[in-house]
Amino acid sequence: MTIEEFAKSYQYTILMFGVLGTLGAVVVSLLANRANRTKIKASVDIGILFGKCARGYRKHRYLMIVITNLGQLPVSIPEDFFEMCLLLGRKRMWLVTADENPEADYIPRAEYPVDIQPRKSARFILCRSDRFAGMCLDFIGGNRFIRWVRLHHLRIYVKTADGIRAKARLPRALRSYLLHQPRRPSTLELAPLNASA
């Protein structure tokens, strides 16, 4: 059997192998692009810092966020990386980071944007926990029962400079801490994304 006869007899089989080869190339290309995508993981918690400031040694609780780069490329974190979203009513706000306690020299200050290398983590100290609690209570409003319901619908997101968002889980201990805080006005800057309540 000559090559021409073989090609004529098995033309559909050869065509099928060509299609499978093209499909395999497309799948490999998609998997390679997926590997290069930005992937981050974030966790939020209240941490206690001890350190020396102008009035001696102090112990304060701070809102801390740990962002882990799970991808293969560096990730850039902008200054407005923190977003709170209330699912009931579609209320959103950004927390603008600020120098909350200038006399506390032991608190490291981040220079934004912060680059996180692949498979590395970075810790961000956002603000004092009592100020965060006041801002949260202003944000969700209502009496204690309404607060309890809304705290279960409160979502926290962290975003990168290229717009990728990751959901940060609100731990039960932090939710309980927020629920049992007295209502007081917040001094943090909030930038609303929309005016809907």
N, C-alpha and C positions, 0 to 999 in steps of 0.2 A: 504494500500500500504506500503510495507516494504521499508527500506532505500536502499536496493540493487535495487529494482524495480524503485524507484524514481531516483537514480543515473543513471540507465540505460536509463530511459525515457527522462531525462533532461541533458544528458551528455554534449551536446553542449552549453547549457545555463550555466552550471557550468564552463565549459572551458572558455566561454566568460567572466564570472565574474573574473576568475583567470587572464586572459589576461588584463582586465581593472584594476585590482589591481596592477599588475606589471607595467603597463603604468603609473598609478597614482604615484607609488613610484619613477619612473624615473623622472617624471615631478617635483615632490617635491624636489628631489635631485638636479636637474638642477636649480630650483629657489633658493635653498639655496646657491649653488655655485655662482650664479649671484649676490646675495646680498653681498657676501664677496669679489667681484671683486673691484679693484681700480677704483674709479670714481672721477675725479677732474674737476673743472671749473676754467678758467683763464681769466683775463681781463687785458688789457694793456692800460696805459694812461700816460700823462705827469702831474706830480704834482709839486707844488711849496712848498719848504721848507724854513722856516725862522730859523735862528739860529746864535749863536755867534761862531765866529772862531777867528783866530789869528789877523785878521785885523778889528775886530768889528762885527757888525751884518750884515748878508748877506742874500740875497734872491736868490735862484737858482731854476731852473726847472730841474727836474729829471725824468728819465724813471722809472715808477713804475709798478710792476706786482703784482696783487692780485690773489693768488691761494686758492681755496676753496675745501676742502675735502668733497665730497658728499657721500662717502662710509661709511662702518661701521668699517673699520680698519684704523689704522694710515698709513699715506703716507710719504715716505721719498723723499725729493727733493735734487738731487745732485747739484754740483757746475755748471755743464754744462747743466742746465735745459732749456736754452733758445735757440730756433732754428728759423731761418728765412729761408723761402723757396720762391723762385720766380718760379711761375708755368710756365712762358714762358722761355724755355731753361732749365728747371729743375735744377736751380742753388740753392744750399743749403749752408748755413754757420751757425756755432754756434757762439754765442757771449760768450766769456770767461769773466766771471765776474772778476772785479779787483777793487782795492782800488783807485777810481778815484780822490778823493779829500781828502788827508790825513789830511789836516788842519781843516776840518769840523768835529769837535768832536760831533756835534749834530746828525750826521747821524748814525743810528744803523748799526753795522756790523753783517752779518749773519755768523754763524759757520756751515759750511756744513759737512755732509748732515743735512738738516733741517727736523725735523719730524712735521707733521701737524696732530693733533688729529681729529677723526671723527666729522663732522659738525662744523669744525672750519676753519678759514682763516688765511693766513699769507701774509704779504706785503713784497715785495722785492724791494729795491731801487738799480737799476742796474747800472746806469751811468747818467752823466749830459746829458740833452736833446740835447744840441748843439753837443756834441760828438756822440750821437746816430744818430742825423741827418746827420752828416758827414759820419759816417759809412754806413748808409742807402743809401746815395747818391753815395758813392763809390761802394756799392753792386749792385744797380740797374742801375747806369750809364745813359748815353744818355742826349739829350736835354730836354727841359721842357715838350714837348708833349710826348716823349718817357717815361719820368719819370711819367707823369700822367697815361699813360697806364699801366706801370709796377707796380705802386703803387696799382692799383686796382687788380693786380694779386699777390701781396705780401701777404704771409701767415706767421703768427707767431704761433709757437707751443711751448708748455711747456711739458717737459717729467719728469717722476718720475724715481726713482732708479730702479724700476722693468720694465722699458721700456714702460710704458703706456704714450701715447701722447694725449694732449688736445689742440684743436685749440683755440687760443686767438684772439678775434675779434679786428681788428684795427679800432678805432673810427674815424669817419669822421673828427673831429677836429685835431686828430693826423696826419691823412693823408694830410690834408690841411697844417698843420704846416711843414711837411716834404717837400711838394711840393714847398713852398715859401721860403725855406732855400737856401742861396747861397752855391754853390758847394765849398767845402774845404776839404783838406785831413783829414782823421780820425786818431786818435792816439790809438784807441782801438785795442786789439788783436782779430784777427779773425782766426778761424780754419776751413778751407774749408773741406766739406765732399767729394766733387768731383770737378774736375777741369773743368767741362763743363761750358761754358758761356751761 
